[in-house]
Amino acid sequence: MIYDLAQPEIQPVPGADRTYRLQRDYIVQLPYSGRWLLVKAGFIFDGASIPRWLWSFIGNPFDPNWIASALIHDALYAAELMNRKACDKELFHAMRRTSKIGHSKARTFFIAVDNFGGWTWRAHTAKSVLDARTECGLFYERPEGWEPWVTGKLATI
């Protein structure tokens, strides 16, 4: 297996528990859809949504084995750039490409978000989605500079 998706540069948000800020823009081709995701520096996310009581069994939410996958999933979810099922499929396929955890653990993550991600999805508001869309964009072609962002060549779902 090729682990070819770059690790994001992140820093903890001071005074916030389990919350990190993206330090540099993150551009990645999504493994399932083939679209390009751009997440701007400053995007705040909470890593893999693993309940604390499961950390000893599954791992830390900011484990390098799945932090890129968690960022991708959190950005897609927050901005609702795809339907929920497609976001979850991207998580599974990103985990298979960015980590060494194996198919069964990636499948476990997929099943968890498939069963419990609806709570997060339903908590979105029109404002929270619009705010996230100022930080995240989905494209059919690789964004070069900010040109696609400015001219509105965003992918439509």
C-alpha positions in Angstrom: 0.0 0.0 0.0 1.2 3.5 -0.8 0.8 6.1 2.0 0.9 9.1 -0.2 -1.3 11.8 1.4 0.8 14.5 3.2 0.4 15.0 7.0 -1.2 18.3 7.9 0.7 20.9 9.9 -1.3 21.4 13.1 -1.0 23.1 16.5 -3.1 22.8 19.6 -5.5 25.7 20.2 -4.5 27.3 23.6 -7.1 26.7 26.3 -9.2 24.3 24.2 -9.3 20.6 24.9 -8.8 18.3 21.9 -8.9 21.1 19.4 -6.2 21.9 16.8 -5.7 24.6 14.2 -4.3 23.9 10.7 -1.1 25.9 10.3 -0.7 25.7 6.5 -3.2 25.3 3.7 -3.9 21.6 3.0 -4.6 20.5 -0.6 -5.3 16.8 -1.2 -6.9 14.7 -3.9 -9.6 12.7 -2.3 -9.0 9.0 -2.8 -12.7 7.9 -3.3 -14.1 10.7 -5.5 -10.9 12.0 -7.1 -11.9 15.6 -6.3 -9.5 18.0 -4.7 -10.1 19.3 -1.2 -8.6 22.6 -0.1 -8.6 23.4 3.6 -7.3 26.9 4.5 -4.8 27.5 7.2 -6.7 28.4 10.4 -9.3 25.7 10.1 -10.1 24.3 13.5 -10.9 20.6 14.1 -11.0 18.0 16.8 -9.2 15.1 15.1 -10.7 11.7 15.1 -13.9 11.7 17.2 -12.8 8.8 19.5 -14.5 8.9 22.9 -11.8 9.2 25.6 -12.8 5.9 27.2 -11.8 4.1 23.9 -8.4 5.7 23.6 -6.6 2.8 25.2 -8.2 0.4 22.7 -8.2 2.5 19.5 -5.7 5.3 20.0 -5.4 9.0 20.4 -7.6 11.2 18.2 -4.4 13.0 16.9 -2.4 9.9 16.1 -0.3 10.5 13.0 -1.7 7.3 11.6 -5.1 9.0 11.0 -4.8 12.7 11.6 -4.8 13.5 7.8 -7.9 11.4 7.4 -9.6 13.0 10.4 -8.9 16.5 8.9 -10.3 15.5 5.5 -13.4 14.1 7.1 -13.9 17.0 9.5 -13.5 19.6 6.7 -16.0 17.7 4.4 -18.5 17.3 7.3 -18.2 20.9 8.6 -18.8 22.5 5.1 -21.1 19.7 3.9 -19.2 19.6 0.7 -20.6 16.1 0.0 -23.5 14.2 1.3 -22.8 12.4 4.6 -22.3 8.9 3.2 -19.8 10.2 0.6 -17.9 12.0 3.4 -17.7 8.8 5.4 -16.5 6.8 2.3 -13.7 9.4 1.8 -12.7 8.9 5.5 -12.4 5.1 5.0 -10.4 5.4 1.7 -8.2 8.2 3.1 -7.4 6.0 6.1 -6.4 3.2 3.9 -4.0 5.5 2.0 -2.6 7.6 4.8 -2.1 5.1 7.6 -0.7 1.7 8.4 -3.7 0.6 10.5 -5.1 -2.0 8.1 -8.4 -2.6 6.5 -10.2 -3.8 9.6 -9.4 -0.7 11.7 -10.3 1.6 8.9 -13.5 -0.3 8.6 -14.1 0.1 12.3 -13.7 3.9 12.0 -16.1 3.9 9.0 -18.7 1.9 10.9 -18.4 4.3 13.9 -18.9 7.5 11.8 -21.6 5.8 9.7 -23.6 5.0 12.9 -22.8 8.0 15.1 -21.8 10.8 12.7 -25.4 11.8 12.2 -25.4 13.6 15.6 -22.7 15.9 14.4 -24.2 16.4 10.9 -27.6 17.3 12.4 -26.1 19.8 14.7 -24.9 21.9 11.8 -26.7 25.2 11.2 -26.8 27.2 7.9 -24.3 29.7 9.5 -21.9 27.0 10.6 -21.9 25.4 7.1 -21.4 28.8 5.4 -18.6 29.6 7.8 -16.9 26.3 7.1 -17.2 26.9 3.4 -15.0 30.0 3.7 -12.2 27.7 4.9 -12.9 24.6 2.8 -13.5 24.1 -0.9 -14.0 21.1 -3.2 -12.7 21.2 -6.8 -12.7 19.1 -9.9 -9.1 20.1 -10.7 -6.1 20.8 -8.5 -6.3 24.4 -7.3 -3.3 26.4 -8.4 -2.8 29.4 -6.1 -6.1 30.9 -5.2 -7.4 31.3 -8.7 -10.1 28.6 -8.5 -11.3 29.9 -5.1 -11.6 33.5 -6.4 -13.3 32.7 -9.7 -15.8 30.3 -8.3 -14.8 27.1 -10.1 -15.9 25.0 -7.1 -17.2 21.5 -7.6 -20.9 21.2 -7.3 -22.5 18.2 -5.7 
